[in-house]
Amino acid sequence: MWRCPCWGARGRGARSRQRFPAACGCFKGEGRKQEPAPGPVGPAGPAMGSLGRCLTLVLVKPDAVQRRLVGDVIQRFERRGFKLVAMKLLQHYQQLCQKPFYPALLAYMMSGPLVAMVWEGYNVVRSTRAMVGDTNSADAKPGTIRGDLSMHVSRNVVHASDSVETAHKEIGFWFQRDELVAWESSDRDFTYGP
């Protein structure tokens, strides 16, 4: 089994690194020789992807699920050229238990199911943040997910990782390694070039 060189250097015991090492600098080609990343191990193996591509987590929140906006959110990512590598419908939000706003957030996040997704693509974290828009729907620009679909700051449709490091942790929280599917899209060269 392939392991990134960061495992030993950054603490092998870290839960998220054990569950999903692919979002570290080694995955992007930093800290190791320029060689192809390992391929998939079976149909649901680790999503190592191609060199230079990253992963990010996107949560479609309960308000958007209740309003049947999941397909619209997915369509925006697909049109942008990103590749869906994992998705599941669930009801959960434990990682925010220590936050001061937790009781209100818990009530909201437990009000219905949410959809957790992992998207892969070049510069996907920064691009996703731009696609999602400002947290406050009043400040979100038209054309962004929140600008087009959100009505209030407390019901802002989606959550998206804000950095590669955060994406790495959040993906490890919501998904097991074997839930990430490694696959190559047939339009890759048309999206990213040869």
C-alpha positions as CSV (number, residue, x, y, z in Angstrom):
1,M,0.0,0.0,0.0
2,W,1.3,3.5,-0.9
3,R,1.9,5.9,2.0
4,C,2.9,9.5,1.6
5,P,6.2,10.5,3.2
6,C,4.3,12.9,5.5
7,W,2.8,10.2,7.6
8,G,5.9,9.7,9.7
9,A,7.0,13.3,9.8
10,R,3.7,14.8,10.8
11,G,2.5,12.2,13.3
12,R,1.2,8.9,12.1
13,G,-1.4,8.8,14.8
14,A,-3.4,11.7,13.4
15,R,-6.9,10.4,12.7
16,S,-7.5,12.3,9.5
17,R,-4.0,11.4,8.0
18,Q,-4.6,7.7,8.7
19,R,-8.0,7.9,7.0
20,F,-7.2,10.1,4.0
21,P,-3.6,11.1,3.3
22,A,-4.2,12.2,-0.3
23,A,-4.8,15.9,0.3
24,C,-1.4,16.6,1.8
25,G,1.5,18.3,-0.2
26,C,2.8,15.0,-1.4
27,F,-0.4,14.4,-3.3
28,K,0.1,17.6,-5.1
29,G,3.7,16.8,-5.9
30,E,5.3,18.9,-3.2
31,G,7.9,17.2,-1.1
32,R,8.4,14.3,-3.4
33,K,9.8,13.6,-6.9
34,Q,7.6,14.4,-9.8
35,E,6.1,10.9,-10.4
36,P,2.6,9.8,-11.1
37,A,0.5,9.4,-8.0
38,P,-0.5,5.8,-7.2
39,G,-3.6,4.6,-9.0
40,P,-6.7,3.2,-7.5
41,V,-6.8,-0.1,-5.5
42,G,-9.9,-1.8,-6.8
43,P,-13.2,-0.1,-7.6
44,A,-13.4,1.9,-4.3
45,G,-9.7,2.4,-3.6
46,P,-8.1,5.5,-2.3
47,A,-8.7,8.5,-4.6
48,M,-5.1,9.5,-5.3
49,G,-6.0,11.2,-8.6
50,S,-3.5,12.8,-11.0
51,L,-0.6,14.9,-9.9
52,G,-1.6,18.5,-9.3
53,R,-5.3,17.8,-8.5
54,C,-6.7,18.3,-5.1
55,L,-9.8,17.2,-3.2
56,T,-12.4,19.3,-1.2
57,L,-15.4,18.6,0.9
58,V,-18.8,20.2,0.1
59,L,-21.8,19.8,2.4
60,V,-25.3,20.5,1.0
61,K,-27.0,21.7,4.2
62,P,-30.5,20.6,5.4
63,D,-32.2,23.8,4.1
64,A,-30.9,23.0,0.5
65,V,-31.9,19.3,0.8
66,Q,-35.4,20.3,1.9
67,R,-35.7,22.8,-0.9
68,R,-34.5,20.1,-3.4
69,L,-31.4,22.0,-4.5
70,V,-28.9,19.1,-4.3
71,G,-29.0,18.5,-8.1
72,D,-28.5,22.2,-8.8
73,V,-25.4,22.3,-6.6
74,I,-24.0,19.1,-8.2
75,Q,-24.7,20.4,-11.6
76,R,-22.6,23.6,-11.0
77,F,-19.6,21.5,-9.9
78,E,-19.9,19.1,-12.9
79,R,-20.2,22.1,-15.3
80,R,-17.0,23.5,-13.8
81,G,-15.2,20.3,-14.7
82,F,-14.8,18.9,-11.2
83,K,-15.1,15.2,-10.6
84,L,-17.3,13.7,-7.9
85,V,-15.4,11.0,-6.0
86,A,-17.7,10.4,-3.0
87,M,-21.3,11.3,-1.9
88,K,-23.6,10.3,0.8
89,L,-26.8,11.4,2.5
90,L,-26.6,11.6,6.3
91,Q,-27.7,13.4,9.4
92,H,-24.7,14.5,11.5
93,Y,-22.6,17.5,12.6
94,Q,-20.6,16.5,15.7
95,Q,-17.4,18.3,14.7
96,L,-18.8,21.6,15.8
97,C,-19.7,20.5,19.4
98,Q,-17.1,22.9,21.0
99,K,-18.1,26.0,19.1
100,P,-20.0,28.7,21.0
101,F,-22.9,28.7,18.5
102,Y,-23.3,24.9,18.7
103,P,-26.8,24.6,20.2
104,A,-28.4,26.7,17.4
105,L,-26.3,25.1,14.8
106,L,-27.0,21.6,16.1
107,A,-30.8,22.3,15.9
108,Y,-30.4,23.5,12.3
109,M,-28.1,20.7,11.2
110,M,-30.2,18.1,12.8
111,S,-33.4,19.5,11.2
112,G,-33.0,17.2,8.2
113,P,-30.5,15.2,6.2
114,L,-27.4,16.7,4.5
115,V,-25.4,15.6,1.5
116,A,-21.7,15.2,2.0
117,M,-19.6,15.2,-1.2
118,V,-15.9,15.1,-2.1
119,W,-14.9,16.8,-5.4
120,E,-11.6,16.4,-7.2
121,G,-10.0,18.8,-9.6
122,Y,-7.2,21.2,-10.3
123,N,-7.3,24.1,-7.7
124,V,-10.6,22.7,-6.5
125,V,-10.5,24.2,-3.0
126,R,-10.0,27.8,-4.1
127,S,-12.4,27.4,-7.1
128,T,-15.1,26.0,-4.8
129,R,-14.8,28.9,-2.4
130,A,-15.3,31.3,-5.3
131,M,-18.3,29.2,-6.6
132,V,-19.9,29.1,-3.2
133,G,-19.8,32.8,-2.5
134,D,-19.8,34.9,0.7
135,T,-21.2,33.3,3.9
136,N,-23.8,36.0,4.2
137,S,-26.3,35.7,1.4
138,A,-26.8,39.4,1.3
139,D,-23.1,39.9,0.4
140,A,-22.9,36.9,-2.0
141,K,-22.5,37.8,-5.6
142,P,-25.1,36.8,-8.2
143,G,-23.8,33.7,-10.0
144,T,-22.5,32.1,-6.8
145,I,-24.3,29.2,-5.2
146,R,-25.2,31.4,-2.1
147,G,-25.9,34.5,-4.2
148,D,-28.4,32.6,-6.3
149,L,-29.9,30.1,-3.8
150,S,-29.5,31.4,-0.3
151,M,-32.0,33.6,1.5
152,H,-30.4,34.1,4.9
153,V,-27.0,33.9,6.5
154,S,-28.2,31.0,8.8
155,R,-29.6,29.1,5.8
156,N,-26.8,29.5,3.3
157,V,-27.2,26.2,1.4
158,V,-23.7,24.8,1.5
159,H,-20.5,24.4,3.5
160,A,-17.1,24.2,1.6
161,S,-13.6,23.6,2.9
162,D,-11.6,26.8,3.1
163,S,-8.1,25.4,2.6
164,V,-6.4,22.2,1.5
165,E,-5.5,21.4,5.2
166,T,-9.1,21.9,6.3
167,A,-10.3,19.8,3.3
168,H,-8.0,17.0,4.4
169,K,-9.4,17.0,7.9
170,E,-13.0,17.4,6.9
171,I,-12.8,14.6,4.3
172,G,-11.3,12.4,7.0
173,F,-14.2,13.2,9.3
174,W,-17.0,12.5,6.9
175,F,-15.6,9.7,4.8
176,Q,-13.6,6.5,5.2
177,R,-10.8,6.0,2.7
178,D,-12.7,3.2,0.9
179,E,-15.7,5.5,0.3
180,L,-13.6,7.6,-2.1
181,V,-13.8,6.3,-5.6
182,A,-10.8,6.7,-7.9
183,W,-11.8,7.0,-11.5
184,E,-10.8,8.9,-14.6
185,S,-13.3,10.9,-16.6
186,S,-13.2,10.6,-20.3
187,D,-13.3,14.4,-20.8
188,R,-10.2,15.0,-18.7
189,D,-8.0,16.2,-21.6
190,F,-10.8,18.6,-22.8
191,T,-11.1,20.0,-19.2
192,Y,-7.5,20.3,-18.2
193,G,-5.6,20.0,-21.5
194,P,-3.3,17.2,-22.6
